[in-house]
């Protein structure tokens, strides 16, 4: 029995001769991993979509008369989210049950007697989990956010419960610009504070703009309303007053206006219009929203978003930790059938998500950095997996 890569003896007979071929051992273990992985994806996805979507929709059908066809469409739109959650758990189940069976049938003992180490034996599992990591990341970025957003909109439209697609009051935006100090060093400096008391989705109302574009406070603009002109890319302010502020803090001039055009960034409008939930944004959209929130002054919401972004990045990589833990446990446990593997998988996953929720909450309170709050469960899983693998190799 060989390990590593081997070249085909007749490359011209194989249309894929230019690809490196896996050893017989690798192909055998990979084939053994595939079936329980697919079973796990189907089983855990079904459980997740039943608990997370179907039961709630059944109650809405009974209570609000939600059409059955629409309920089925919403279930299908929610399915990618639960499939993405099922990928890591299925990888854990596949590695745990496969290596447990190989150990129970003494196949691992035979392979180790041939001089193959445990570290080499788990390589197919690690490769599978790396592939699943990429697949999970792709699902969470390309499919899940758009599907969730569409499902939410369809359900709210059917129930006549449309949520506002904009922030209705207290829009605060702080604009910064790069400036050089006397020593020639560039630094971000506050240049303008934009505040609107209300927003109806089109018009800002009750506006106050503090202009710091020059040294200190230069002018104050107060207006009853303002509209963004998409063609000219500027703001039209209506029924307001401009107060010019002198260096000593007094007013050097006061001018009223019925309509005034000002070249101010449209980001206050973007900030007020962004109302997607965290599960309805991919990482790029979340990063864009983070830049807007950083100017709003809402530090609590900004910190929560930073934690969620890190969790979005960290979640797919738990597949690798799951794979190592599952392979190491399976190699040491005997007589572990599919039912036992299923139960062990649920216990490990429950422990991981409990830790993830706890560290995420601690990070949102500001006690630890967001990156640590999101990645600490992964680091713990990798450490535990490495320790179990070391024990299995002894």
C-alpha angles and dihedrals in degrees: 000000000000136000134205124030127328130191119237114251093224109034095174091061092057119066088206095050091125091066121083110252123226120238120259090255093052093048091047094051091043091053090049091051096049101067098050089044092056090044090052093049091052096043099045093041090053092049092047097047091045094053097034102041118000099059092048092048092049090057091048091050090053096042104036103020094245108188113255092227091055092047090053090049091051091050090053090049091050093047096083091060092056092042088056090050090048096054096075093042091049090051089054092048092047095051094042097050096038097051090040090056092046089051094045091052091047091241091127089052090053092049092048090050087057088061099261113139126224089244090059092045093057094050093094089053092050091048090050091050092049089054090047089050090057091045092051092048091050092050093048092049106036107027115016102059095048093044093049092048092050092047092051093049093048093050094047093047091050092050094040089238100124109174115220111268090212143046106266102202147012100030109182123182126176116199121205132191136189115259135172120233125215091277092056095251118141118230139164112258130186108254105168142007116207119195129177121181095205141011126193097190094271111032130048114218134196098020131188121180122188111199117207095163090123128041106307125339107340104175144350122220120198121183139168094225144350137200129199114236106215094190096052096029095229141102124262109209120197133202100357149129132238116211115197110211121210125214092261092056098258128117113264093186141355123208129179125205141184094207130009131174118215131184099230127145117268090224092105086063091048090049093051093045098051107098105145119131120243091255090054096058129075121216095270092052091045092052090050090050090048090059089054094046091050087065096045099070093232096131096172094055091043092053091048091052092049090054092048091051092053090047090053089055096042100046099075092050092062085079089076093051090046090051094052093045093047095047093046093047092045092051092054101037121077130201093021108152129190093272092051091045090050091052093046090049091053091049093050092046092048090052091049095049092045089055092044092052092046097048091042091054091048090051091050088055088056098243094119131021117271093243091055093046091054100040101038094086089050092050091048090050092049091048092049091046092050091050093049091047091051091052091048090052094054 
